[in-house]
Structure formats: C-alpha cells, structure tokens
C-alpha cells in the first residue's frame, strides 16, 4: 500500500474578512467559515487521491473565537486518516489581527469519499503518515472518530425515516 504524509495533503488559504461576510456583530458568519473549510478541504482530498471526491460529512465543528471584520482567516486542512474510499480531513481556522497576533478561531473534521464511478472495486486510498505532534495526536484519534461515525450513520438513517419534506403544513 502506498503512503502519503499529512504534510503532502496540507492546503492553506488566507482570506481578509470583509463587511459583506459579517453578521450584525461584525464577525464572520459561521456559514462562511464552513464554506471556506469545505473548499480548502477539497484541495487536501485531491492531494491524497487523483480521483473524484465529494464531501460526505462535517463533524465536531467548534467555533472557538470570533473572526472580526478586518482580521485575516487562515484556513489549514490536511488528511488525518483514510480507509478504502473515505478519508478524514482536519480543518482549523487561525485568525490574525492587524498586529500580527494569531489565535485559534475554529476547528472541524470533514469526511470525503471517493466517487465509486471513478475507481475500480479494488482501489484503496493511501495510508496517511503523521510526523508533527499535532498530526500524530489527530491521526491517533482517527479510528475512534471513524467508529463513532458508523453509529451516527445508523441514527441518521432512523431520523431521516421520520422526517417529511412538506413545507408550511
């Protein structure tokens, strides 16, 4: 099996927080943060596999500190675990004030899946290798988070079976 380092999958984008992206309190909308995380995570997914992927899940989303208008949001993502056709991508948002001071603003885990139309049935994603303390810590927790996702999928299927799509009834 091939191996890929977390560093090889790392992607970073920086964004100045503009007035049209903020809420009433002049902080970046949470939905904007999620959008940017997902966008950057797609780059990390593409660095693990050349095949088509899509977002299957966003989980353990934590908004730790607000990102005020004028600050910079640096979004960093990298793969922290991979199975046969699914991968976990860690995302963190680092805010930066005009003084250069940085702070942790948000974190999340995203699950991406390889689209089966793109690969043969024997395809397996490369093994992910961690090097830094942060990478090792996150990669060591991958299997536990993955087994938790399996249980959540069962509960989600049950939930969906009880939902309607009727509007305004």
Secondary structure, DSSP 4 states (H G I P E B T S, - for coil): --EEEHHHH-EEEEEEPPGGGB-TTSBB-HHHHHHHHHHHHHHHHHHH-SS-EEEEEEEEEEE-S--BTT-EEEEEEEEEEE-SSEEEEEEEEEEE-TTS-EEEEEEEEEEEEE-GGGS-TT--PPEEE--SHHHHHHHHTHHHHHHHHHHHHHHHHHHHHT-------
